[in-house]
Amino acid sequence: MPAPSDLDPRAVRLQFGRRTARLARADFLLREVERRMLERLEVIRLSPAVVLDVGTGLGQGAAALQRRYPAASVFGADLAAPLAAQAARLHGSTARSGLAGRLRRWFGAGVDTEGRAPAFFAADAAALPLAPNSVDLLWSNLAWHWFADPVAVVAQWHRVIRPEGLLMFSAFGVDTLKELRALGAALPAFPDMHDIGDALGVAGFADPVMDSERLTITWTDADALLSELSALGGNALRTRSAGLRPRRDRDRWRAAIESLRGADGRIAVSFELVYGHAWCPPQKRRADGYSPVSFVPRRGPGAAGSR
């Protein structure tokens, strides 16, 4: 089971709020993983009425899902309110923050939004302001490593997905940025694929399917590498140092990265991409661990009330 991380949720929210204009620098990786997830979705027969993108960032994933399912109500949620607002500006919808009651009414009533753009709101993935059993497809692209308590997030996902609804997500795996970690980089703990699968099973999802692939990305310039990785999110660990890093430390770190330069003159860094999907069973287990049981009256001779 994934253990709670050493992340500071407030720092995660503030850092992504400040990096709104810079996130596009790292867009190439998010979009490539999104493309691969959409390919996997092609083989799944699904006609969702409500779709939720958790950790939506600039909203491209929600927009792609709206194109895939034009009749669906598509929503994007992000911890950072500035990101949700920017996603709304980019994709022509209205950012919504703190409108828990309205969201419950929308999701509960199955509002017809055919032809509309996605809607975006700010929310913690571990405390989604949505009604139970309100989402048909929950999607999350490379957001897992920013969850301070992944088990709580998975429990929320199970709570909001309808029976027979689908969860589809991606995450960075344990070998992501292993070259930088070996140099002493302060990085969040990336999850083990099997731990994620265990967490899904414990939460009540049926038959989780997990797989992974390795991707190597190369850079010609150490500063470009650092800039693009920073755009994906900075150091939000509780143990991080306060204040700016001295110039000599930055120069030392840059020199360490240069040691990764290969014979072709490029700096290679590894990413482990984990993909998963799981269904909510027709009879969902409740939060107290019990599953509802339906009783069908017996018919025939000897049955109570038979004639």
N, C-alpha and C positions, 0 to 999 in steps of 0.2 A: 504494500500500500504506500502511496506517496506520502511522505511526511510533510508537515507544514514547513514552508520555506523560511529563509532568513531575510525575506524582503520586507521593506517598510512600505505598506500600501499607500501611505500619504506621499512618500517620495515618488512612487511609481506614477501616481496621478499628476503630481506637479511637474515631473520631468516630461511626461508625454504632453501635458498642456503647453509647456514651453517649446516643445519640439514640433509643434503642429506644422510650421512652415518647412521644417527640415525632413519630415518623414518621407517626402517624395524621393529623397536621395536614395533611400533603401527600397524603393518601390519595386525594383526589378525582382527581388527575391520573393516578396509577398505575392506579386502577380504570377510568378512562375509556379509557386506552390498552389495558388488559387486555380490556375489552369489545370494542373494535375488533379486537383480535387474535383473540378467540374467534369473532367473526363471520367473519373470513377463514378460520378453521379449519373452519367448517361446510361449505365447498365441497370440502374435501380428504377423500378416503376413507382412513381410517386406523383401525386397531384395535390400538393399542399395548399391549404387555404391561408395559413399563417406561417411565415418564415422569420426566424430571428437569427441575426448575425452577431455573435458575442465577441467583443474586442474588434469592433468594426474599423477602427482607425479612420482613414479618410473616406471610407464608405464604398470603395470600389467593389468589394465582395458583395455587399448588399445590392449594389446596382447590377452586378452580373447575375445575381439570383433573381432580381426583378425581371431582367430580360429572359431568363430561363423559364420563369413562371409568371407571365404577365398578368394573370388573373389573381395572383396571390397578394395578400397584404404582407409586405416585406418591411422589417424593422431592423435597425442597426443600433446596438448598445455599446457604449465605450465608457471606461472609467473616467476619462478626461473630458470634461464638458467642452473645452475649446475644440477638441477633435470632433466631437459630435456636431458642434456648430459648423465647423469647416466642412464636414461631410454633407451637411444639409445644404450649405451654399454651393458645393460642387455638383450636387445631384438634384438640385431644384426642389427640395422639400424643407419642411420646417423642423428645426431642432427642438426637442422636447426634453426638459429637465425638471424633475420633481413632480411630474404629473401622474402620480401613481394611480389615482382614482380614475382618470380618463383612460389610462392604458388598460386598466382592468375592464372598463366598460367596452373598449374597442376589442380587446382580445376575447372577451366573453361573448360579445354580440356577433363576431364574425363580420365586421364592417366590409362592405363592398368597396374595394379600392382599385378596381380594374382600370388600367390606363394611368394610374398615378405612380409617382416616383416613390422610392423608399422613404420612410420616416425615421428620424434618428433621435436618440435620447441618451442622457448620461446616467449610468447605473453601475454599481459594483456587481461583478459576475457572481459573487457569493450572496447577494441579496437582491435578486431581480424583482422589480416592482410589478410583477405579472401574476395573473390568476393561475391557480393550478390547472393543468391539462388544457393549456391555451395555445400551444405551439405544435405545428405538424412537422416542421423541419428546423432543427437547431444546428447552426453552422458556426464553426470557430476556426479561424486560420492563424496559426502561429501565435496564439495568445497565452497558451498554457503556462509558459515559464514565468509569466508575470502574475500568476495567481498566488497570493500569499498562503492560501489554504485550499489546495486543489480538491481535497475530499469534500469540503463544503461547497465548492463550485459544482462538482459532479452531482451532489445531492440537489442543488438548485436546478440543474439541467433536468434531472429526473422528475422533479416536482412540476416543472412548467410544460414538459412535453406530454402530449396526449397519448393515451394508449394506442399502440401501433404507429406512433410517430417515430421519426428517424433523427438520430444524432450523427453528425458527420464533422470531423475535426482533423486538424493537423497540429503537430508540435515539434519543437526541436528536441532531439534525443540526446542521450548522455555523451556521445562523441562529438557533439557540436562544439566548434572552436577549440578542439583539444590541443591544437598547437599553441594557441594563446594561453590556455589554462596552464600548460607546461611551463610557460614563461612567467607565470605568477599573476596572470590577469584576474581581477576581481569580477567573477561572473556568477550569475544565478545558477542554482543547481538544476540542470536539465534532467527531465524524468527518464526513467527506464520504461521501455515500451510495455514490459510485462506488468510493472506496477500500475500503469494506467489501466490496462485490461482488468487487473484485479479490482481496482477502484470502481470501474464501471459495473462489474458483476456484483460487488457488495452493495452498490447503490440501487440495484434492481433492474439494470438493463439486461436484455436477453442476448446471449451469444455474441459478445463483442468480437469484432474482427480487427486485428492489429497487424500492420506490417510496416517496414521501414526501407529506406534507401539512402545511399550515401551520395553526397554532391560535393564536389571540390570547386571552389571559386578562386580565381587568381586575380591579383592586383599588380599593377606596375609600380604603384607608389604607396608607401606606408601611410602617408597622411590621408590619401583617399580612402584606404582601408579603414582607418580610425574614424574618419568622418562618416562613412556610410554605416559602420557598426554603431556609432554614437546615435545616428538618426533612428536606428532600430530601438534605442533605449539605452540610457546610461547606467551608471552604478547606483542601484536603489537598495543595496544591502544595508541592513541595520548597522553593520560594522564599518561602513564607509567613513572615510575621513571627512571632517567638516572643512569647508573652504576650498579654494582653488589649489590645484596641484602646482608646486613650484616648477618653473621652467626647466630646471635641471632634471627633475623627475620625468617630465614629458620627453625631454631629449634622450634620457636613458631608456625609456620605454620604446621610443622610436627606433633606437639602435638595436634593441632586443628583437624587434619585429624584423629588422633588416637581416637578422641571422636566418630567417626563414626563406630568404630568397633562393630560388633554385638555379640550376644550370641554365635554364631558359630565360633567366633574368626576372622572373615573376614570383610574387609571394603567394603561396598556395595555402588556403585555409579550408578545413573540412566542416561540413554540415551534415548531421544525421537528421533526416526528415522522417517523422513518425506519422502515419496515417491511421485513423480509426473510424469505425462506424458501428453503431449498435441500435437496436430497436427497443422501444418500450413494449413490454408484453401486453396482450389484450387485457389482462387483469393486473393492474399495477399494484405493487406492494406499497403499503402506506408507510408513513414516516416512523410509526411505532413498530415496524417489522412485520405486521400482519397483512395478509392479502384478503380482499373482500371475497366472499363466497356467495354465489347465487343459488337459491333453492327453487327448484321447479316442481310444482305440485304433481304428484303421481296420479295417473289416470288408469282406470280399469277396475276390475272386480276387487273388492276389498280395500280400495283406496278411500281415505276419508272424504266424505261428501259425495261419493259415487252413488249412482242409482241403478 
